[in-house]
Amino acid sequence: MITIREITPSETWPIRHRVMWPDMPASYVQLEEDFNGIHFGLFEEENLISVVSLFVKDGVGQFRKFATEITEQGKGYGAKLLAFLVTESRKRELKELWCNARVSAFPFYQRQDFEVVSETWEKDGVAYGKMRRVFN
Ligand SMILES: CC(C)(COP(=O)(O)OP(=O)(O)OC[C@H]1O[C@@H](n2cnc3c(N)ncnc32)[C@H](O)[C@@H]1OP(=O)(O)O)[C@@H](O)C(=O)NCCC(=O)NCCS
């Protein structure tokens, strides 16, 4: 059974590290801001499969470090977690949700009505662009 629930910052770190920056030290994925964020985890039974972190400022939500375990990608778990994040953001009456997305993940976000709203740029060998979904 799939469940999504709030998790602690440290629960996100191993999966972030394995999936996003395996060649960097583990500390690279541990953000100072994590302690001001809201973290969600998607579980299959008790196994943590996908994580995302939400940071709210002035009624606007930024999400960061969305990661699904490599062997579990492409099975729809991320889409479920993103839909949950959207619902949660609406409940919290956020005006919009945005992220600095990896260009490789653009189609994933576009499927749930996020739009690219910037030029792309590169950091540590990865191409990014800003994406946004505004709520009415
Ligand atoms: C981006 C990421 C979080 C998406 O999570 P995920 O669990 O793989 O997401 P989904 O399985 O819902 O969707 C991924 C793709 O698989 C496809 N898919 C979903 N269910 C599927 C299924 N049952 N069969 C085949 N394909 C499927 C989706 O259509 C989607 O394709 P798209 O990228 O063209 O939209 C994940 O791929 C990841 O961790 N990537 C590496 C880190 C990263 O890039 N994070 C995002 C930073 S912005």
Ligand as a Chemical Component Dictionary entry (heavy atoms), coordinates in Angstrom:
data_LIG
# 
_chem_comp.id                   LIG 
_chem_comp.type                 NON-POLYMER 
_chem_comp.pdbx_formal_charge   0 
_chem_comp.three_letter_code    LIG 
# 
loop_
_chem_comp_atom.comp_id 
_chem_comp_atom.atom_id 
_chem_comp_atom.alt_atom_id 
_chem_comp_atom.type_symbol 
_chem_comp_atom.charge 
_chem_comp_atom.model_Cartn_x 
_chem_comp_atom.model_Cartn_y 
_chem_comp_atom.model_Cartn_z 
_chem_comp_atom.pdbx_ordinal 
LIG C1  C1  C 0 12.171 13.362 -11.582 1  
LIG C2  C2  C 0 11.780 12.230 -10.636 2  
LIG C3  C3  C 0 11.668 12.768 -9.215  3  
LIG C4  C4  C 0 10.436 11.692 -11.072 4  
LIG O1  O1  O 0 10.055 10.639 -10.193 5  
LIG P1  P1  P 0 9.460  9.261  -10.766 6  
LIG O2  O2  O 0 8.997  8.480  -9.597  7  
LIG O3  O3  O 0 10.434 8.645  -11.694 8  
LIG O4  O4  O 0 8.207  9.866  -11.554 9  
LIG P2  P2  P 0 7.129  9.100  -12.429 10 
LIG O5  O5  O 0 7.401  7.644  -12.462 11 
LIG O6  O6  O 0 5.799  9.553  -11.960 12 
LIG O7  O7  O 0 7.359  9.766  -13.831 13 
LIG C5  C5  C 0 8.620  9.664  -14.496 14 
LIG C6  C6  C 0 8.380  9.328  -15.943 15 
LIG O8  O8  O 0 7.949  7.980  -16.018 16 
LIG C7  C7  C 0 6.740  7.930  -16.771 17 
LIG N1  N1  N 0 5.877  6.905  -16.161 18 
LIG C8  C8  C 0 5.143  7.027  -15.055 19 
LIG N2  N2  N 0 4.481  5.893  -14.792 20 
LIG C9  C9  C 0 4.848  5.042  -15.757 21 
LIG C10 C10 C 0 4.535  3.704  -16.012 22 
LIG N3  N3  N 0 3.705  3.017  -15.220 23 
LIG N4  N4  N 0 5.097  3.137  -17.071 24 
LIG C11 C11 C 0 5.943  3.825  -17.863 25 
LIG N5  N5  N 0 6.295  5.096  -17.671 26 
LIG C12 C12 C 0 5.742  5.683  -16.626 27 
LIG C13 C13 C 0 6.109  9.256  -16.617 28 
LIG O9  O9  O 0 5.264  9.540  -17.723 29 
LIG C14 C14 C 0 7.290  10.168 -16.557 30 
LIG O10 O10 O 0 7.698  10.518 -17.835 31 
LIG P3  P3  P 0 8.074  12.023 -18.143 32 
LIG O11 O11 O 0 9.370  12.258 -17.434 33 
LIG O12 O12 O 0 8.208  12.074 -19.606 34 
LIG O13 O13 O 0 6.963  12.841 -17.568 35 
LIG C15 C15 C 0 12.784 11.049 -10.696 36 
LIG O14 O14 O 0 12.918 10.618 -12.027 37 
LIG C16 C16 C 0 14.147 11.360 -10.135 38 
LIG O15 O15 O 0 14.367 11.201 -8.944  39 
LIG N6  N6  N 0 15.100 11.764 -11.006 40 
LIG C17 C17 C 0 16.465 12.046 -10.606 41 
LIG C18 C18 C 0 16.543 13.274 -9.741  42 
LIG C19 C19 C 0 15.856 14.438 -10.375 43 
LIG O16 O16 O 0 16.060 14.746 -11.525 44 
LIG N7  N7  N 0 15.000 15.082 -9.570  45 
LIG C20 C20 C 0 14.255 16.206 -10.016 46 
LIG C21 C21 C 0 15.067 17.396 -9.859  47 
LIG S1  S1  S 0 14.190 18.762 -10.542 48 
# 
loop_
_chem_comp_bond.comp_id 
_chem_comp_bond.atom_id_1 
_chem_comp_bond.atom_id_2 
_chem_comp_bond.value_order 
_chem_comp_bond.pdbx_ordinal 
LIG C1  C2  SING 1  
LIG C2  C3  SING 2  
LIG C2  C4  SING 3  
LIG C2  C15 SING 4  
LIG C4  O1  SING 5  
LIG O1  P1  SING 6  
LIG P1  O2  DOUB 7  
LIG P1  O3  SING 8  
LIG P1  O4  SING 9  
LIG O4  P2  SING 10 
LIG P2  O5  DOUB 11 
LIG P2  O6  SING 12 
LIG P2  O7  SING 13 
LIG O7  C5  SING 14 
LIG C5  C6  SING 15 
LIG C6  O8  SING 16 
LIG C6  C14 SING 17 
LIG O8  C7  SING 18 
LIG C7  N1  SING 19 
LIG C7  C13 SING 20 
LIG N1  C8  SING 21 
LIG N1  C12 SING 22 
LIG C8  N2  DOUB 23 
LIG N2  C9  SING 24 
LIG C9  C10 SING 25 
LIG C9  C12 DOUB 26 
LIG C10 N3  SING 27 
LIG C10 N4  DOUB 28 
LIG N4  C11 SING 29 
LIG C11 N5  DOUB 30 
LIG N5  C12 SING 31 
LIG C13 O9  SING 32 
LIG C13 C14 SING 33 
LIG C14 O10 SING 34 
LIG O10 P3  SING 35 
LIG P3  O11 DOUB 36 
LIG P3  O12 SING 37 
LIG P3  O13 SING 38 
LIG C15 O14 SING 39 
LIG C15 C16 SING 40 
LIG C16 O15 DOUB 41 
LIG C16 N6  SING 42 
LIG N6  C17 SING 43 
LIG C17 C18 SING 44 
LIG C18 C19 SING 45 
LIG C19 O16 DOUB 46 
LIG C19 N7  SING 47 
LIG N7  C20 SING 48 
LIG C20 C21 SING 49 
LIG C21 S1  SING 50 
# 
